[in-house]
Amino acid sequence: MSSVQPARFPFSCKTMLRLKPVFSPSAILALCLGLILHACSSIAPPAVENSVWSQHQQQLDALARWQLRGRVNVRYDNESYTPRIQWQQDERNYKIRLWGTFNAGNTRIEGRPGRVTMEQDGNLLSARTPEDLILQQLGYELPVSYLEYWIKGLPAPNSGADLTFNDLNQLTGLSQDGWTVSYTDPRDYDGIALPRRVEVTRPRDDVRLRFVGLNWTLAPALESL
């Protein structure tokens, strides 16, 4: 009976140490770039030409449940803060969370017609309108009653507004009740154009709210903020 010979490999341990890695540096770099491009592709595509403003306005009016995430740079009384923002809108009810700066702390605002509450650092306050409450507690004005419409690209109802459009018939700005709103980088969400960047200013007292990097979710399952 012949004895079983041990398996032999065509290279020694020293040879194995000299083997090149499977992936070259250039291949690893290409892989990383591919992952970055994949992450960027999650941003909604640019919005296309808006041929009929009235039709687009009806789409935005019908958009009653949505959520956005991003940052808002707030400048008021020579001070500037840039907290993160998460905003959920469900018909006329809303929840807003601000966090990431010392002044905003971790602030939650919940509102419905005729009542708004704000929780900050364990303190719970309430008022009839959000504007007075936010100004008193955070130190700057945040026109939430109008922002519900402005943030989508609509003038607030029951008040006149001047609208500005670009060559693609997309809304680029509006002026209403002393506030000026400008829109850039509109993105397409299931056929609805929504802004990725919104700037709200009131020149008379140098108030500016600049929403950047907005990422929208339409008709979301509402989660706890």
N, C-alpha and C positions, 0 to 999 in steps of 0.2 A: 504494500500500500504506500502510495507516494504521500509525503508529508505536505501539509498546506503551507505555502510560502506566504510570508507577510506581504501586505500590499506595499507597493513602491510608488512614489510620486516622482514625476519627471523633473522636480526641482527641489532644492534643499531649502532649509530655513533661511539661509543667507540670501538665497535667490528671492524668497518671498518678501524679505525686507526691502529688496530693491525694486519690487513691483510698483508701478505707478498707480496712483489712486484712480478709481473708476471714473470720477467726475473731475474734469479739468477746471481750473479757476474760471475760465471763460464760460464754461457750461454752467457753473454755479451762479455766476453773475447773470447769465441769461435767464436762469430759473427764477432768481430774485426779482428781476425786472418783470418777468411774466406774472409773478404773484402780485407785484405792485399794480400792474396794469389791470389785473383781474379785480383788485380792490377798487380801483378807480372806476371800473366799468359799472359798479353798483350805483353810481350817481345817475340820476335820471337824465335822459338825452335832452339836448336843447329843444326848446319849443319851436314849432314851425310857424309859418305866416298865419296870422289871424285875419281871415278875410272879412268876417262880419263881427264887429264889436258887440252888437246886441245879442248875438248867439252865444258868444263867449261869456257875456255878463250873465245870461240865464244859467249857463253851466256853473258859474261860481255861486250864484244865488242858491242853486239847488245843492251845493256842496255844504251839507249841514254837520257832518261828522268827519273830523280829521284830527291829525296829530302832527306836530312839527317838533324837530329837535335842531339845535344849533347854538349860537352864541349871540348875545346882544351887548354891544358896547354902549354904555350909558354915559353921556356927558351932561353935567348939570352943575351950575355954580362953580365953574373952573375945576371940577373934579371929574374923574373918569373911572368907570368900572366896567369889567367885561365878564359878567357871570354867564354860565351856561343856562340855557332855557329849554324847558320841555313844556309844550302847550297842548292840551287836549280840549277839543271843542265838540260838544254834543248838543246840537240844536242851539238853544240860548244859554245852556249851562257850560261852564268852562272850569278847567283846572290848570294852573300855571305853577311850575316849580322853577325857582331861581337858586343857583348855588355856584360856589367856586370862587367867591370873593368875600373879603372881610365884611364889607358893608351889607351885602345881600345875605351873607351867612347861608343858611339852608331855609329858604322861604317858600311856603306853599300858599297859594291863593286859590280859593274856590268861590265861584260866583254864579248867581242866577238872577233873573230880573228882580230888582228891589232889595237884594241882599248880597253882601260879599264878606267873606271871612279870610283872615290872614293869620297863618301860624309861623312864628319865627322864634327860634331858640326857646321853645316850650311855651311861649306866650300866645294866646289866642285872642284876636281882636275882630270886631265886626263893624260894618257900616252899611249904609244904603248904596253907596257908589264906591267903585274901586279907586277912582282918581284921588279923592281926599285921603283915603286910608293909606295909599302908597306914598303920597307926598308927605304925610305926617310921620310915617314910620321909617321909610327908606330914604327920604330926603330928595326925591326927584319925582317928576310927573311922568306917569305912564298911562296914556289915554286908552285904557283897555276897552272902553265902550266903543271907541272908533276902531281900535286895532283889530277887533274881531273881523272887520270888513277890510281894512287897509292891508292887513297882512296877506290876504288872498289876492289883492289887486282890484278891490272894489271901493268906490266911494261909500261912505256911511249914508244910510237913508235919512230922509227928513231934513236934509241940509244941502244947499247948492255946492257944486264942486266944479273946478276947471280941470279938464283932462288933457293930457299930452300923449301923442302916439308917435312911433317911429315909422320908417318906411315899410315895415312888415305889418303895420297896423296893430302893433302890440303896445299896450299901455306902458309908458315909461315914467309917468309922473302924474300927480294930482295935487291940487291945492284946495283945502277945505277948512273953514273956521280958524284961520290963522296958522294952520299946520301945512307943511309941504312934505309930500311923500314921493320918493323916487324909487324906481325898480330897475334892476339889472339882472342879467343872466337868467331869463325865464327857462324853466325846464318842463318837459312833457311828462305828465302822470296820467296814463290811460286816456290820452286825448285831451287832458285839461292842462293848460299852461299855468304854472305856479312859480313865483319868484324864488330864487336862491339867495338873493340879497335885497334887502329893503332898508331904506334910510328915511327916518322920520325926523323932521326938524321944525322948530318954532323959532324963527329969527329974533323975535322981540325980546326973549330972555335967554337965548343961546342954549336951548335944550336940544339934544340930539340923541336919538335912539337908532343904532345901526345894527340890524339883524344880518348876520353873515353865516354862510355854510348851512342854510336851511335845508333840511331833508324832510320831505312830506310823506305821510302815510294816510291814504284815504279810507274812510269808513273803517277805522281800526277797532279791534276788540279792546275796549277801554281797560287799562291796567291801573294799578295803584301807583300814584306818584310819590 
